[in-house]
Amino acid sequence: MLDAVNALDLDALRAMVDDEYGIVDVDPRGRSIIIETKDEWDAYMTTNFAAMRAAGAVLSSWITGYHGEEAGDLGYSVVGFVQRVKIGETVMENPCVATIVWKRTAEGWKEARWHCSPAPA
């Protein structure tokens, strides 16, 4: 998922998610953004990816911690990561922790719930 975001590849990201339980994401100021429907998710991601492309943003990330469990057709993971955004000479690094609920589908594992929070630097 992080690779798809870094590449600003919305189609690849769409193929990995089925956010039927909604998401909680973090805006650039560290505030929570709550999205409850798939249509809201698509509009949110479409707007964000377009803004990043228009700004010439280069994204990268690295995982700082990971734990995952599987229980039948459901699973969860807790992922610590740093999202880096470079626009021109400006670089922002945002440490985050995401809790992800996964579900097994006919197409493989899909993310069903994403909850991201800022983490201490």
N, CA, C and O atoms as CSV, one atom per row, in Angstrom:
chain,resi,resn,atom,element,x,y,z
A,1,MET,N,N,0.819,-1.177,0.000
A,1,MET,CA,C,0.000,0.000,0.000
A,1,MET,C,C,0.870,1.252,0.000
A,1,MET,O,O,0.615,2.191,-0.754
A,2,LEU,N,N,1.891,1.263,0.841
A,2,LEU,CA,C,2.751,2.442,0.897
A,2,LEU,C,C,3.450,2.670,-0.436
A,2,LEU,O,O,3.644,3.816,-0.842
A,3,ASP,N,N,3.833,1.596,-1.125
A,3,ASP,CA,C,4.462,1.744,-2.437
A,3,ASP,C,C,3.502,2.392,-3.429
A,3,ASP,O,O,3.916,3.243,-4.217
A,4,ALA,N,N,2.233,2.008,-3.403
A,4,ALA,CA,C,1.247,2.603,-4.312
A,4,ALA,C,C,1.068,4.087,-4.009
A,4,ALA,O,O,0.966,4.898,-4.930
A,5,VAL,N,N,1.029,4.447,-2.735
A,5,VAL,CA,C,0.916,5.857,-2.362
A,5,VAL,C,C,2.156,6.614,-2.819
A,5,VAL,O,O,2.039,7.689,-3.408
A,6,ASN,N,N,3.332,6.074,-2.557
A,6,ASN,CA,C,4.569,6.742,-2.954
A,6,ASN,C,C,4.645,6.971,-4.454
A,6,ASN,O,O,5.186,7.981,-4.905
A,7,ALA,N,N,4.106,6.041,-5.225
A,7,ALA,CA,C,4.104,6.163,-6.682
A,7,ALA,C,C,2.926,7.011,-7.182
A,7,ALA,O,O,2.793,7.251,-8.382
A,8,LEU,N,N,2.076,7.460,-6.253
A,8,LEU,CA,C,0.845,8.177,-6.608
A,8,LEU,C,C,0.036,7.380,-7.621
A,8,LEU,O,O,-0.525,7.932,-8.568
A,9,ASP,N,N,-0.012,6.062,-7.398
A,9,ASP,CA,C,-0.727,5.131,-8.287
A,9,ASP,C,C,-2.072,4.792,-7.651
A,9,ASP,O,O,-2.203,3.811,-6.919
A,10,LEU,N,N,-3.062,5.621,-7.945
A,10,LEU,CA,C,-4.374,5.457,-7.332
A,10,LEU,C,C,-5.047,4.156,-7.754
A,10,LEU,O,O,-5.732,3.526,-6.948
A,11,ASP,N,N,-4.860,3.746,-9.009
A,11,ASP,CA,C,-5.474,2.487,-9.446
A,11,ASP,C,C,-4.920,1.297,-8.666
A,11,ASP,O,O,-5.674,0.404,-8.279
A,12,ALA,N,N,-3.610,1.281,-8.434
A,12,ALA,CA,C,-3.016,0.189,-7.651
A,12,ALA,C,C,-3.542,0.222,-6.222
A,12,ALA,O,O,-3.838,-0.825,-5.646
A,13,LEU,N,N,-3.660,1.417,-5.646
A,13,LEU,CA,C,-4.176,1.530,-4.285
A,13,LEU,C,C,-5.632,1.075,-4.220
A,13,LEU,O,O,-6.020,0.354,-3.301
A,14,ARG,N,N,-6.432,1.497,-5.190
A,14,ARG,CA,C,-7.838,1.066,-5.223
A,14,ARG,C,C,-7.958,-0.458,-5.235
A,14,ARG,O,O,-8.867,-1.016,-4.620
A,15,ALA,N,N,-7.043,-1.128,-5.934
A,15,ALA,CA,C,-7.098,-2.586,-6.033
A,15,ALA,C,C,-6.789,-3.273,-4.706
A,15,ALA,O,O,-7.119,-4.444,-4.521
A,16,MET,N,N,-6.155,-2.546,-3.778
A,16,MET,CA,C,-5.756,-3.138,-2.508
A,16,MET,C,C,-6.716,-2.842,-1.368
A,16,MET,O,O,-6.619,-3.451,-0.303
A,17,VAL,N,N,-7.635,-1.919,-1.577
A,17,VAL,CA,C,-8.482,-1.498,-0.465
A,17,VAL,C,C,-9.956,-1.724,-0.776
A,17,VAL,O,O,-10.393,-1.681,-1.926
A,18,ASP,N,N,-10.688,-1.962,0.278
A,18,ASP,CA,C,-12.137,-2.076,0.233
A,18,ASP,C,C,-12.618,-1.546,1.574
A,18,ASP,O,O,-13.070,-2.299,2.436
A,19,ASP,N,N,-12.512,-0.235,1.726
A,19,ASP,CA,C,-12.710,0.415,3.019
A,19,ASP,C,C,-14.175,0.460,3.439
A,19,ASP,O,O,-14.740,1.538,3.622
A,20,GLU,N,N,-14.778,-0.695,3.588
A,20,GLU,CA,C,-16.182,-0.709,3.972
A,20,GLU,C,C,-16.397,-0.235,5.401
A,20,GLU,O,O,-17.517,0.119,5.771
A,21,TYR,N,N,-15.344,-0.221,6.207
A,21,TYR,CA,C,-15.457,0.263,7.580
A,21,TYR,C,C,-14.951,1.690,7.712
A,21,TYR,O,O,-14.874,2.216,8.822
A,22,GLY,N,N,-14.604,2.326,6.595
A,22,GLY,CA,C,-14.131,3.700,6.627
A,22,GLY,C,C,-12.674,3.814,7.005
A,22,GLY,O,O,-12.003,2.814,7.263
A,23,ILE,N,N,-12.184,5.055,7.035
A,23,ILE,CA,C,-10.797,5.297,7.423
A,23,ILE,C,C,-10.707,6.528,8.310
A,23,ILE,O,O,-11.585,7.390,8.315
A,24,VAL,N,N,-9.635,6.577,9.045
A,24,VAL,CA,C,-9.224,7.788,9.746
A,24,VAL,C,C,-7.806,8.052,9.272
A,24,VAL,O,O,-6.918,7.216,9.438
A,25,ASP,N,N,-7.603,9.223,8.681
A,25,ASP,CA,C,-6.285,9.571,8.165
A,25,ASP,C,C,-5.805,10.841,8.864
A,25,ASP,O,O,-6.496,11.378,9.730
A,26,VAL,N,N,-4.637,11.311,8.490
A,26,VAL,CA,C,-4.033,12.475,9.129
A,26,VAL,C,C,-3.805,13.540,8.066
A,26,VAL,O,O,-3.241,13.255,7.009
A,27,ASP,N,N,-4.245,14.779,8.345
A,27,ASP,CA,C,-4.003,15.857,7.390
A,27,ASP,C,C,-2.606,16.438,7.621
A,27,ASP,O,O,-1.948,16.074,8.596
A,28,PRO,N,N,-2.143,17.334,6.745
A,28,PRO,CA,C,-0.773,17.860,6.885
A,28,PRO,C,C,-0.505,18.576,8.212
A,28,PRO,O,O,0.653,18.746,8.591
A,29,ARG,N,N,-1.552,18.995,8.920
A,29,ARG,CA,C,-1.356,19.673,10.205
A,29,ARG,C,C,-1.456,18.701,11.379
A,29,ARG,O,O,-1.391,19.119,12.535
A,30,GLY,N,N,-1.613,17.405,11.093
A,30,GLY,CA,C,-1.680,16.403,12.148
A,30,GLY,C,C,-3.069,16.168,12.701
A,30,GLY,O,O,-3.218,15.462,13.698
A,31,ARG,N,N,-4.091,16.740,12.082
A,31,ARG,CA,C,-5.461,16.542,12.553
A,31,ARG,C,C,-6.070,15.307,11.891
A,31,ARG,O,O,-5.666,14.911,10.798
A,32,SER,N,N,-7.033,14.712,12.562
A,32,SER,CA,C,-7.703,13.527,12.022
A,32,SER,C,C,-8.710,13.903,10.949
A,32,SER,O,O,-9.435,14.890,11.070
A,33,ILE,N,N,-8.739,13.111,9.918
A,33,ILE,CA,C,-9.735,13.210,8.856
A,33,ILE,C,C,-10.533,11.913,8.909
A,33,ILE,O,O,-9.958,10.830,8.794
A,34,ILE,N,N,-11.838,12.008,9.079
A,34,ILE,CA,C,-12.684,10.818,9.184
A,34,ILE,C,C,-13.480,10.671,7.894
A,34,ILE,O,O,-14.200,11.579,7.480
A,35,ILE,N,N,-13.336,9.515,7.277
A,35,ILE,CA,C,-14.003,9.211,6.009
A,35,ILE,C,C,-14.791,7.933,6.221
A,35,ILE,O,O,-14.239,6.922,6.654
A,36,GLU,N,N,-16.073,7.976,5.918
A,36,GLU,CA,C,-16.942,6.852,6.275
A,36,GLU,C,C,-17.424,5.998,5.113
A,36,GLU,O,O,-17.890,4.881,5.337
A,37,THR,N,N,-17.329,6.487,3.869
A,37,THR,CA,C,-17.843,5.705,2.746
A,37,THR,C,C,-16.767,5.521,1.682
A,37,THR,O,O,-15.774,6.248,1.647
A,38,LYS,N,N,-16.985,4.539,0.819
A,38,LYS,CA,C,-16.048,4.293,-0.276
A,38,LYS,C,C,-16.003,5.475,-1.240
A,38,LYS,O,O,-14.939,5.811,-1.760
A,39,ASP,N,N,-17.148,6.103,-1.481
A,39,ASP,CA,C,-17.170,7.268,-2.372
A,39,ASP,C,C,-16.374,8.426,-1.787
A,39,ASP,O,O,-15.650,9.110,-2.511
A,40,GLU,N,N,-16.502,8.654,-0.465
A,40,GLU,CA,C,-15.713,9.702,0.193
A,40,GLU,C,C,-14.221,9.374,0.104
A,40,GLU,O,O,-13.400,10.260,-0.134
A,41,TRP,N,N,-13.876,8.105,0.295
A,41,TRP,CA,C,-12.480,7.676,0.193
A,41,TRP,C,C,-11.939,7.981,-1.195
A,41,TRP,O,O,-10.848,8.533,-1.334
A,42,ASP,N,N,-12.703,7.620,-2.223
A,42,ASP,CA,C,-12.229,7.821,-3.585
A,42,ASP,C,C,-12.044,9.311,-3.881
A,42,ASP,O,O,-11.044,9.704,-4.482
A,43,ALA,N,N,-12.997,10.135,-3.463
A,43,ALA,CA,C,-12.882,11.583,-3.689
A,43,ALA,C,C,-11.676,12.150,-2.946
A,43,ALA,O,O,-10.937,12.971,-3.491
A,44,TYR,N,N,-11.477,11.716,-1.708
A,44,TYR,CA,C,-10.352,12.173,-0.887
A,44,TYR,C,C,-9.017,11.814,-1.534
A,44,TYR,O,O,-8.135,12.664,-1.664
A,45,MET,N,N,-8.873,10.552,-1.939
A,45,MET,CA,C,-7.624,10.105,-2.542
A,45,MET,C,C,-7.402,10.749,-3.906
A,45,MET,O,O,-6.278,11.140,-4.224
A,46,THR,N,N,-8.438,10.865,-4.707
A,46,THR,CA,C,-8.310,11.495,-6.023
A,46,THR,C,C,-7.810,12.928,-5.867
A,46,THR,O,O,-6.898,13.349,-6.580
A,47,THR,N,N,-8.402,13.679,-4.939
A,47,THR,CA,C,-7.991,15.062,-4.696
A,47,THR,C,C,-6.550,15.132,-4.201
A,47,THR,O,O,-5.765,15.945,-4.689
A,48,ASN,N,N,-6.200,14.284,-3.237
A,48,ASN,CA,C,-4.835,14.294,-2.686
A,48,ASN,C,C,-3.789,13.937,-3.731
A,48,ASN,O,O,-2.766,14.612,-3.844
A,49,PHE,N,N,-4.039,12.881,-4.495
A,49,PHE,CA,C,-3.058,12.462,-5.490
A,49,PHE,C,C,-2.898,13.535,-6.559
A,49,PHE,O,O,-1.778,13.800,-6.996
A,50,ALA,N,N,-3.994,14.158,-6.991
A,50,ALA,CA,C,-3.907,15.222,-7.994
A,50,ALA,C,C,-3.114,16.410,-7.458
A,50,ALA,O,O,-2.304,16.988,-8.184
A,51,ALA,N,N,-3.333,16.777,-6.210
A,51,ALA,CA,C,-2.603,17.896,-5.610
A,51,ALA,C,C,-1.108,17.575,-5.512
A,51,ALA,O,O,-0.271,18.438,-5.778
A,52,MET,N,N,-0.774,16.353,-5.137
A,52,MET,CA,C,0.632,15.960,-5.035
A,52,MET,C,C,1.306,15.993,-6.407
A,52,MET,O,O,2.425,16.486,-6.546
A,53,ARG,N,N,0.615,15.463,-7.414
A,53,ARG,CA,C,1.177,15.489,-8.769
A,53,ARG,C,C,1.372,16.929,-9.231
A,53,ARG,O,O,2.427,17.269,-9.767
A,54,ALA,N,N,0.365,17.778,-9.028
A,54,ALA,CA,C,0.434,19.178,-9.469
A,54,ALA,C,C,1.579,19.919,-8.778
A,54,ALA,O,O,2.186,20.810,-9.372
A,55,ALA,N,N,1.874,19.560,-7.541
A,55,ALA,CA,C,2.950,20.211,-6.791
A,55,ALA,C,C,4.320,19.637,-7.115
A,55,ALA,O,O,5.336,20.157,-6.654
A,56,GLY,N,N,4.356,18.570,-7.903
A,56,GLY,CA,C,5.629,17.921,-8.205
A,56,GLY,C,C,6.207,17.185,-7.015
A,56,GLY,O,O,7.424,17.049,-6.891
A,57,ALA,N,N,5.336,16.709,-6.137
A,57,ALA,CA,C,5.771,16.039,-4.916
A,57,ALA,C,C,6.431,14.695,-5.219
A,57,ALA,O,O,6.022,13.957,-6.115
A,58,VAL,N,N,7.456,14.415,-4.443
A,58,VAL,CA,C,8.113,13.111,-4.477
A,58,VAL,C,C,7.880,12.498,-3.100
A,58,VAL,O,O,8.295,13.057,-2.085
A,59,LEU,N,N,7.216,11.351,-3.074
A,59,LEU,CA,C,6.887,10.691,-1.815
A,59,LEU,C,C,7.761,9.464,-1.614
A,59,LEU,O,O,8.126,8.773,-2.566
A,60,SER,N,N,8.083,9.215,-0.375
A,60,SER,CA,C,8.764,7.981,-0.002
A,60,SER,C,C,8.347,7.675,1.428
A,60,SER,O,O,7.853,8.546,2.144
A,61,SER,N,N,8.546,6.454,1.825
A,61,SER,CA,C,8.219,6.080,3.196
A,61,SER,C,C,9.073,4.902,3.604
A,61,SER,O,O,9.609,4.179,2.765
A,62,TRP,N,N,9.189,4.721,4.901
A,62,TRP,CA,C,9.868,3.545,5.408
A,62,TRP,C,C,9.159,3.087,6.669
A,62,TRP,O,O,8.660,3.882,7.465
A,63,ILE,N,N,9.138,1.787,6.812
A,63,ILE,CA,C,8.463,1.162,7.942
A,63,ILE,C,C,9.419,1.112,9.122
A,63,ILE,O,O,10.570,0.693,8.995
A,64,THR,N,N,8.921,1.549,10.272
A,64,THR,CA,C,9.733,1.562,11.483
A,64,THR,C,C,9.341,0.467,12.470
A,64,THR,O,O,10.059,0.205,13.435
A,65,GLY,N,N,8.203,-0.168,12.224
A,65,GLY,CA,C,7.748,-1.253,13.083
A,65,GLY,C,C,6.536,-1.918,12.466
A,65,GLY,O,O,5.734,-1.266,11.797
A,66,TYR,N,N,6.401,-3.213,12.690
A,66,TYR,CA,C,5.268,-3.940,12.099
A,66,TYR,C,C,4.877,-5.103,12.994
A,66,TYR,O,O,5.732,-5.814,13.522
A,67,HIS,N,N,3.588,-5.283,13.156
A,67,HIS,CA,C,3.054,-6.469,13.818
A,67,HIS,C,C,1.764,-6.830,13.109
A,67,HIS,O,O,0.943,-5.956,12.830
A,68,GLY,N,N,1.577,-8.098,12.817
A,68,GLY,CA,C,0.357,-8.532,12.157
A,68,GLY,C,C,-0.111,-9.873,12.676
A,68,GLY,O,O,0.684,-10.702,13.119
A,69,GLU,N,N,-1.415,-10.070,12.612
A,69,GLU,CA,C,-2.045,-11.324,13.026
A,69,GLU,C,C,-3.120,-11.680,12.016
A,69,GLU,O,O,-3.763,-10.804,11.438
A,70,GLU,N,N,-3.304,-12.973,11.814
A,70,GLU,CA,C,-4.352,-13.483,10.926
A,70,GLU,C,C,-5.245,-14.410,11.721
A,70,GLU,O,O,-4.766,-15.239,12.495
A,71,ALA,N,N,-6.562,-14.266,11.524
A,71,ALA,CA,C,-7.537,-15.138,12.185
A,71,ALA,C,C,-8.617,-15.480,11.167
A,71,ALA,O,O,-9.633,-14.791,11.069
A,72,GLY,N,N,-8.390,-16.543,10.418
A,72,GLY,CA,C,-9.360,-16.928,9.399
A,72,GLY,C,C,-9.374,-15.931,8.250
A,72,GLY,O,O,-8.353,-15.686,7.608
A,73,ASP,N,N,-10.554,-15.359,8.000
A,73,ASP,CA,C,-10.701,-14.427,6.886
A,73,ASP,C,C,-10.493,-12.970,7.284
A,73,ASP,O,O,-10.712,-12.063,6.481
A,74,LEU,N,N,-10.071,-12.752,8.522
A,74,LEU,CA,C,-9.754,-11.399,8.982
A,74,LEU,C,C,-8.338,-11.366,9.539
A,74,LEU,O,O,-7.810,-12.383,9.987
A,75,GLY,N,N,-7.746,-10.210,9.504
A,75,GLY,CA,C,-6.434,-10.017,10.078
A,75,GLY,C,C,-6.279,-8.568,10.467
A,75,GLY,O,O,-7.109,-7.726,10.127
A,76,TYR,N,N,-5.211,-8.283,11.182
A,76,TYR,CA,C,-4.921,-6.891,11.490
A,76,TYR,C,C,-3.423,-6.704,11.496
A,76,TYR,O,O,-2.651,-7.647,11.669
A,77,SER,N,N,-3.037,-5.461,11.302
A,77,SER,CA,C,-1.629,-5.119,11.433
A,77,SER,C,C,-1.516,-3.740,12.051
A,77,SER,O,O,-2.397,-2.893,11.902
A,78,VAL,N,N,-0.424,-3.538,12.740
A,78,VAL,CA,C,-0.061,-2.245,13.283
A,78,VAL,C,C,1.276,-1.894,12.631
A,78,VAL,O,O,2.261,-2.618,12.773
A,79,VAL,N,N,1.290,-0.775,11.917
A,79,VAL,CA,C,2.460,-0.403,11.133
A,79,VAL,C,C,2.938,0.977,11.561
A,79,VAL,O,O,2.198,1.956,11.463
A,80,GLY,N,N,4.164,1.051,12.030
A,80,GLY,CA,C,4.808,2.336,12.255
A,80,GLY,C,C,5.567,2.686,10.992
A,80,GLY,O,O,6.271,1.843,10.437
A,81,PHE,N,N,5.434,3.911,10.533
A,81,PHE,CA,C,6.146,4.310,9.320
A,81,PHE,C,C,6.362,5.816,9.322
A,81,PHE,O,O,5.721,6.559,10.066
A,82,VAL,N,N,7.278,6.241,8.471
A,82,VAL,CA,C,7.512,7.663,8.252
A,82,VAL,C,C,7.181,7.943,6.797
A,82,VAL,O,O,7.733,7.316,5.892
A,83,GLN,N,N,6.276,8.888,6.578
A,83,GLN,CA,C,5.936,9.333,5.222
A,83,GLN,C,C,6.734,10.602,4.947
A,83,GLN,O,O,6.630,11.583,5.683
A,84,ARG,N,N,7.522,10.574,3.893
A,84,ARG,CA,C,8.356,11.727,3.522
A,84,ARG,C,C,7.785,12.345,2.258
A,84,ARG,O,O,7.524,11.650,1.277
A,85,VAL,N,N,7.595,13.646,2.290
A,85,VAL,CA,C,7.090,14.383,1.129
A,85,VAL,C,C,8.107,15.469,0.795
A,85,VAL,O,O,8.442,16.304,1.636
A,86,LYS,N,N,8.594,15.445,-0.448
A,86,LYS,CA,C,9.549,16.459,-0.901
A,86,LYS,C,C,8.903,17.230,-2.040
A,86,LYS,O,O,8.520,16.653,-3.058
A,87,ILE,N,N,8.788,18.537,-1.857
A,87,ILE,CA,C,8.273,19.422,-2.895
A,87,ILE,C,C,9.322,20.503,-3.087
A,87,ILE,O,O,9.507,21.359,-2.223
A,88,GLY,N,N,10.001,20.462,-4.214
A,88,GLY,CA,C,11.123,21.382,-4.427
A,88,GLY,C,C,12.194,21.100,-3.399
A,88,GLY,O,O,12.641,19.962,-3.255
A,89,GLU,N,N,12.608,22.128,-2.684
A,89,GLU,CA,C,13.619,21.972,-1.641
A,89,GLU,C,C,13.008,21.715,-0.261
A,89,GLU,O,O,13.731,21.491,0.710
A,90,THR,N,N,11.680,21.747,-0.179
A,90,THR,CA,C,11.003,21.544,1.101
A,90,THR,C,C,10.780,20.056,1.337
A,90,THR,O,O,10.264,19.351,0.469
A,91,VAL,N,N,11.172,19.583,2.518
A,91,VAL,CA,C,11.004,18.183,2.890
A,91,VAL,C,C,10.216,18.116,4.197
A,91,VAL,O,O,10.555,18.776,5.179
A,92,MET,N,N,9.151,17.301,4.186
A,92,MET,CA,C,8.370,17.066,5.405
A,92,MET,C,C,8.428,15.578,5.703
A,92,MET,O,O,8.211,14.756,4.812
A,93,GLU,N,N,8.716,15.228,6.937
A,93,GLU,CA,C,8.703,13.832,7.366
A,93,GLU,C,C,7.668,13.691,8.465
A,93,GLU,O,O,7.740,14.361,9.495
A,94,ASN,N,N,6.708,12.813,8.232
A,94,ASN,CA,C,5.596,12.633,9.145
A,94,ASN,C,C,5.596,11.221,9.707
A,94,ASN,O,O,5.184,10.288,9.018
A,95,PRO,N,N,6.054,11.040,10.959
A,95,PRO,CA,C,5.979,9.724,11.572
A,95,PRO,C,C,4.520,9.394,11.907
A,95,PRO,O,O,3.788,10.231,12.435
A,96,CYS,N,N,4.120,8.180,11.595
A,96,CYS,CA,C,2.733,7.763,11.786
A,96,CYS,C,C,2.684,6.338,12.324
A,96,CYS,O,O,3.655,5.586,12.234
A,97,VAL,N,N,1.541,5.991,12.878
A,97,VAL,CA,C,1.243,4.603,13.205
A,97,VAL,C,C,-0.150,4.326,12.651
A,97,VAL,O,O,-1.090,5.086,12.883
A,98,ALA,N,N,-0.264,3.229,11.920
A,98,ALA,CA,C,-1.544,2.851,11.324
A,98,ALA,C,C,-1.962,1.486,11.832
A,98,ALA,O,O,-1.161,0.554,11.892
A,99,THR,N,N,-3.224,1.385,12.196
A,99,THR,CA,C,-3.835,0.103,12.518
A,99,THR,C,C,-4.720,-0.250,11.340
A,99,THR,O,O,-5.579,0.536,10.941
A,100,ILE,N,N,-4.511,-1.424,10.787
A,100,ILE,CA,C,-5.212,-1.825,9.566
A,100,ILE,C,C,-5.961,-3.120,9.818
A,100,ILE,O,O,-5.391,-4.086,10.325
A,101,VAL,N,N,-7.237,-3.141,9.466
A,101,VAL,CA,C,-8.023,-4.372,9.473
A,101,VAL,C,C,-8.029,-4.888,8.038
A,101,VAL,O,O,-8.342,-4.155,7.100
A,102,TRP,N,N,-7.679,-6.161,7.886
A,102,TRP,CA,C,-7.611,-6.802,6.576
A,102,TRP,C,C,-8.712,-7.844,6.475
A,102,TRP,O,O,-9.108,-8.433,7.481
A,103,LYS,N,N,-9.211,-8.074,5.260
A,103,LYS,CA,C,-10.159,-9.165,5.036
A,103,LYS,C,C,-9.721,-9.943,3.801
A,103,LYS,O,O,-9.209,-9.383,2.832
A,104,ARG,N,N,-9.941,-11.253,3.872
A,104,ARG,CA,C,-9.606,-12.117,2.745
A,104,ARG,C,C,-10.764,-12.058,1.754
A,104,ARG,O,O,-11.918,-12.257,2.133
A,105,THR,N,N,-10.462,-11.788,0.497
A,105,THR,CA,C,-11.477,-11.748,-0.556
A,105,THR,C,C,-11.069,-12.721,-1.654
A,105,THR,O,O,-9.995,-13.321,-1.601
A,106,ALA,N,N,-11.926,-12.866,-2.634
A,106,ALA,CA,C,-11.598,-13.734,-3.768
A,106,ALA,C,C,-10.358,-13.225,-4.508
A,106,ALA,O,O,-9.663,-14.005,-5.159
A,107,GLU,N,N,-10.078,-11.923,-4.411
A,107,GLU,CA,C,-8.910,-11.331,-5.072
A,107,GLU,C,C,-7.686,-11.286,-4.170
A,107,GLU,O,O,-6.640,-10.775,-4.572
A,108,GLY,N,N,-7.802,-11.815,-2.952
A,108,GLY,CA,C,-6.692,-11.769,-2.002
A,108,GLY,C,C,-7.019,-10.844,-0.845
A,108,GLY,O,O,-8.159,-10.402,-0.703
A,109,TRP,N,N,-6.025,-10.547,-0.017
A,109,TRP,CA,C,-6.224,-9.699,1.159
A,109,TRP,C,C,-6.457,-8.263,0.734
A,109,TRP,O,O,-5.739,-7.728,-0.110
A,110,LYS,N,N,-7.467,-7.644,1.326
A,110,LYS,CA,C,-7.772,-6.232,1.077
A,110,LYS,C,C,-7.903,-5.513,2.404
A,110,LYS,O,O,-8.361,-6.076,3.398
A,111,GLU,N,N,-7.492,-4.261,2.398
A,111,GLU,CA,C,-7.639,-3.425,3.577
A,111,GLU,C,C,-9.102,-3.021,3.708
A,111,GLU,O,O,-9.706,-2.510,2.765
A,112,ALA,N,N,-9.662,-3.259,4.895
A,112,ALA,CA,C,-11.073,-2.944,5.137
A,112,ALA,C,C,-11.239,-1.772,6.103
A,112,ALA,O,O,-12.320,-1.187,6.180
A,113,ARG,N,N,-10.202,-1.427,6.828
A,113,ARG,CA,C,-10.261,-0.295,7.771
A,113,ARG,C,C,-8.839,0.191,8.009
A,113,ARG,O,O,-7.943,-0.599,8.306
A,114,TRP,N,N,-8.645,1.477,7.877
A,114,TRP,CA,C,-7.341,2.113,8.082
A,114,TRP,C,C,-7.539,3.182,9.134
A,114,TRP,O,O,-8.434,4.019,9.013
A,115,HIS,N,N,-6.716,3.161,10.159
A,115,HIS,CA,C,-6.747,4.226,11.166
A,115,HIS,C,C,-5.310,4.656,11.394
A,115,HIS,O,O,-4.494,3.907,11.932
A,116,CYS,N,N,-5.021,5.871,10.976
A,116,CYS,CA,C,-3.661,6.402,11.081
A,116,CYS,C,C,-3.643,7.555,12.072
A,116,CYS,O,O,-4.559,8.376,12.113
A,117,SER,N,N,-2.591,7.599,12.864
A,117,SER,CA,C,-2.389,8.676,13.816
A,117,SER,C,C,-0.951,9.146,13.733
A,117,SER,O,O,-0.055,8.370,13.404
A,118,PRO,N,N,-0.727,10.444,14.037
A,118,PRO,CA,C,0.661,10.903,14.107
A,118,PRO,C,C,1.371,10.184,15.244
A,118,PRO,O,O,0.774,9.877,16.276
A,119,ALA,N,N,2.653,9.922,15.035
A,119,ALA,CA,C,3.463,9.264,16.065
A,119,ALA,C,C,4.551,10.250,16.509
A,119,ALA,O,O,4.902,11.166,15.766
A,120,PRO,N,N,5.070,10.062,17.697
A,120,PRO,CA,C,6.184,10.941,18.121
A,120,PRO,C,C,7.350,10.806,17.160
A,120,PRO,O,O,7.633,9.716,16.663
A,121,ALA,N,N,8.013,11.900,16.905
A,121,ALA,CA,C,9.159,11.882,15.976
A,121,ALA,C,C,10.318,11.127,16.589
A,121,ALA,O,O,11.372,11.001,15.965
